[in-house]
Amino acid sequence: MTQVFNFSAGPAVLPKEVLQQAASEMLDWHGSGMSVMEMSHRGPEFISIYEQAEADLRELLAVPANYKILFMQGGGLGQNSLVPLNLAGRTSQPATIDFVHTGSWSGKSVKEAARYAKVNVAASSEANGFTSVPPQDTWTLSQDAAYLHVCTNETIDGVEFNFVPTVQGATPVVADMSSHILSRTIDVSKYGVIFAGAQKNIGPAGLTLLIVREDLLDHALPICPGGFNWRAVADADSMLNTPPTYAIYIAGLVFAHLKRLGGVAAMEQRNIEKARLLYAALDADDFYRNRVAPDSRSRMNVPFYLRDESLNDKFLAGAKARGLLQLKGHKSVGGMRASIYNAMPIEGVQALVDYLNEFAGR
Ligand SMILES: *Cc1c(COP(=O)(O)O)cnc(C)c1O
């Protein structure tokens, strides 16, 4: 088999062990004679897969008992509508929603929420080109916001929160953690809602994970679609309609794999080391450039530019020839981007660093 290192931002690399296990179980899951794809979501085989996945995720993130874990569809983008539709009813109408605008994804969230509520951009790093997280003491939060929305890792801009937002009073914090969930330890109790599309750090596209504090399940606007009402989904154990069964199965294999590796704290140590290696190579001289303030740099998504951008195609072709794939930056910002999620081994980062040094003629 061709050995490559895949730096895609998503859908992204999955642990080889997980793909091997899925391949070996593809035609006959545990002697059932069926593929997981062919099973009823209400049968005992799939229910056992679902319950194990949920329990393992709860353990990995130490999710408190008063939080529900929902396995939904519609992606992170879908939650840009579904969060306001499910939460804007928490206060008197029209509700106000606070945002911290730190890059492309939080920007999309602001735009979508404005269809359902008043939005207050409490802080923005747009003026500096989204190269840092505005310090908490500069935020102008509303008195009575339905919630505060943050994107704790901006996948395109490569900006990550290194602190937990704190809010006065009862305002819940909603965090889009799509591209760094399970990469570092978090205190779930500091958030009201956490959501994440699966295709970055969890599993296949098509699954969206939510962790919702129970008292926040009951604030939907009347226009919230019934199939996406969090209370209804929670009461049906995510089986209000057919859930993305195969994606849940693969996510469950990833959760079990992370537990075998020592859990989220162990992943965080690996991720710190991987990021350190890569940023050190980018910072070695001015051949490459990452524009993000050091204390806001993402451990997961590392955008960078060549000083001489006329070499971009040559850089990408040389990388591809070495099996270093999908390094082209997002079309909205150009340049390069290396996504180094949990499933990227340190050997992959080392291979990229070796290539960066070689290409720079060091
Ligand atoms: C990828 C991503 C999304 C959107 O995910 P989809 O599943 O494509 O809708 C939202 N937020 C962040 C931070 C992302 O990285």
The ligand as an SDF file (V2000), in Angstrom:
LIG
                    3D

 15 15  0  0  0  0  0  0  0  0999 V2000
  -15.4090   22.2510    9.1820 C   0  0  0  0  0  0  0  0  0  0  0  0
  -15.9700   23.2190   10.1490 C   0  0  0  0  0  0  0  0  0  0  0  0
  -17.3300   23.5580   10.1710 C   0  0  0  0  0  0  0  0  0  0  0  0
  -18.3350   23.1100    9.1230 C   0  0  0  0  0  0  0  0  0  0  0  0
  -18.4710   21.7770    9.0660 O   0  0  0  0  0  0  0  0  0  0  0  0
  -19.4780   21.1320    8.0020 P   0  0  0  0  0  0  0  0  0  0  0  0
  -19.6310   19.7820    8.5730 O   0  0  0  0  0  0  0  0  0  0  0  0
  -18.7930   21.1710    6.6810 O   0  0  0  0  0  0  0  0  0  0  0  0
  -20.7280   21.9060    8.0150 O   0  0  0  0  0  0  0  0  0  0  0  0
  -17.7810   24.4310   11.1330 C   0  0  0  0  0  0  0  0  0  0  0  0
  -16.9390   24.9570   12.0320 N   0  0  0  0  0  0  0  0  0  0  0  0
  -15.6160   24.6710   12.0360 C   0  0  0  0  0  0  0  0  0  0  0  0
  -14.7360   25.2870   13.0540 C   0  0  0  0  0  0  0  0  0  0  0  0
  -15.0940   23.7920   11.0920 C   0  0  0  0  0  0  0  0  0  0  0  0
  -13.7880   23.5000   11.1010 O   0  0  0  0  0  0  0  0  0  0  0  0
  1  2  1  0
  2  3  1  0
  2 14  2  0
  3  4  1  0
  3 10  2  0
  4  5  1  0
  5  6  1  0
  6  7  2  0
  6  8  1  0
  6  9  1  0
 10 11  1  0
 11 12  2  0
 12 13  1  0
 12 14  1  0
 14 15  1  0
M  END
$$$$
